[in-house]
């Protein structure tokens, strides 16, 4: 993104030429990858050669997840329930990005109403037989393959960090409330947040500044204390190559002079029960209020419909009890920050799974085990109201591995992620161009 910004500023490239180049890239690779639910072909002709000169994202093409309203474009949330729906106005975050000069290339694909980690129909650019992660899978794929320079995602239990990790790009999961969620279809009001996805942590910063409407002031990374789980024992099970990559990332930071601390975290499995009582219950309430459920029940996919039917049996006492359990766990987790500014964890417990492992239906009332494992690695961070940056930290059999740097605030997470990427080059690798044959 920075190179494109310099080319635009120095008038070596016009906004129209950059938009046309991105549209050509979409035409070349998206028939295989399906990162976009809708592409605005009109942007090339409507983008003046000097467009966006006054904004920090002047002329930069971006994708916006198909949960977020963009005036005049469809918002379908990956569901037949909203077929034909067009947004009459911009969501505040979309308006801020356009006000900063960004050019909205189109709407990126998502799991139906953001409930899942697969993004069906969208392929991982490193190996199309594997999932890209979800629910912001389209955003991560579009960025990884150069179809756009940045993208907007949402995150309730890893939906920015999981696809960033599985597609080899960077993503920022902010604290809830730091970006207005108006005009964004909710999954879980208390856990949802909206953040950027880009190739590098350095590119996340200008996107984040535009999304919040405030400059990003990063702390001195040399002052940061980095926490790693006690005794190399992560709070959830991971593949051996993932554990080794996280230890290597810690070693890189230690050699660079960062103060390393061992921290104790509660098992992330303890969060599963209360999280999965809260998320479907809040989703059910949102869809009832919108008048979509049960009125259009026959149009929902199986995953979400099953979740709603289970949530219908969640009474108020069970919901309150689940929230109370999360508060207790949050208190235990936050002790890790008594002597650390950043905690290093995997963003995914394993590389991108093959998509065919999701073809077998789960047991009645259960979600596929891989869905639980992917959200387990991330959902606790949402429940604690923390910020986290996901960044590439290695490869396994040609598939990216991802690290997350968890902090109390976005600036600290960004500073730590940027410091890590100045010491490594995993973020410089690009996926192969998929064959359209």
C-alpha positions, 0 to 999 in steps of 0.5 A: 500500500505504501508504494502505491501511495507514493506513486499516487502522490508523485503522480507516477500513477493516477487513481483511475489507473490503479483502480483499473489495475485492481479490476484487471487483477480481480478479473484474472484471479477471482473466478477461481478464488471468489473473494468478492460477492460484488465488484463495482465495475463503475469505479474506474470510470468514476474515479478521476485521475486526481481523485482523493488527493486530500485524503490519507488513503487517496485513491487506494482501492479497498474491499469491504466485507459484505456485512457493512453497508456501502451506499448503493451497493448490495449488503447480502451478508452471504445469505439468501435472506437479504437477496436484493438488499441495497444499502441506502447509506454508508455505515460510519466506518465505510463513510470514514474510509471513503472520506479518507480517499479510499476507493471501494472496489466492492463487497467481499465474501463472508460466511452467512451472517458471519457465523462460521470460519470457512467462508464457503465458496471462497478458496485459500490462495495458497492452495485452493483445496483449503479454506481461507478462514472466516468469516472475513475470508473474502477480505483476506483473500482479496488482500493476499492476492493483490486484488485490493490494498486493504479490506474491512473485516469484522471479528466476533471470535476470530473472524479477522485473525483466522483468515489473516493467519490462514491466508498469510496477511495481517489483521487488526482485531480492535477493542469493541466500541473503538469503531462504530458498528452502526450499519454493520449487521451484528452477530453478537452485539457484546463481542463484535468489532470491526477492523482492517486487513492488509498485507503488512502491519505497516499498512494496517496503521493508515487504514485504522486511522481512517476507520477511527478518524484519529491519528495512530500514535505508536508507543516505543516498541523497545519499551514493551514487555512481551509475555509468553505462556508459562513453561511454553504451555499454550492455553489451547492445543496447537499443531507442533509446527505452530507451537514451534513458530510461536516460540521462534517468534518469541526468540526473534523478539528476545534477540532484538532486546525485548524484555520477555516475561512468562505469563499464566493464562486460563485454559481457553476451553473454559470459554467455550460454553459461555461463549456459545451460549451468548453468541447465538442468543444475541444473534437470534435477538438481532434477527428477530428485531430485524424481522428476518427470523422466523419470518424467512426461516426457510432461506437460512443455511443449516448452520445458522438455523440450527444455532437459532433453534438452540438459542431459543431454549436459552433463558435469561438466567442461563444468559446472565450466568454465561456472562458472569462466567466470562467476567470471572475468566476475564479477570484471570486472563487480565493478570497476564498484563500485570507484568507484560504489555503484549502476549504472544499466541497463535492466531490459528492452532493449525494451518488452513484445513482442507475444505472437504473436512467440513463436508461431513455433518457434525453430531446433532446440536454440535458444530464441527470440531475444527470450528470450535478449535479455531474460535477457541484460539481467538474468542477469549480475546474478544470476551476480554475486550482486548486488541490483537494483531495477527501477522504471518510467522511461518509456513507448513507444507506451503500454507501460512502460519499466523501469530497474534500479538494481544494487548490492552489497546490497538496502538500497543498491538500495532507497535509490537506487530510492526516491530516483529515484521521489521525483524522477519520477512514472512509477510513478504511472501506472496501466494501463487497466481491460481490457474483459471483453467 
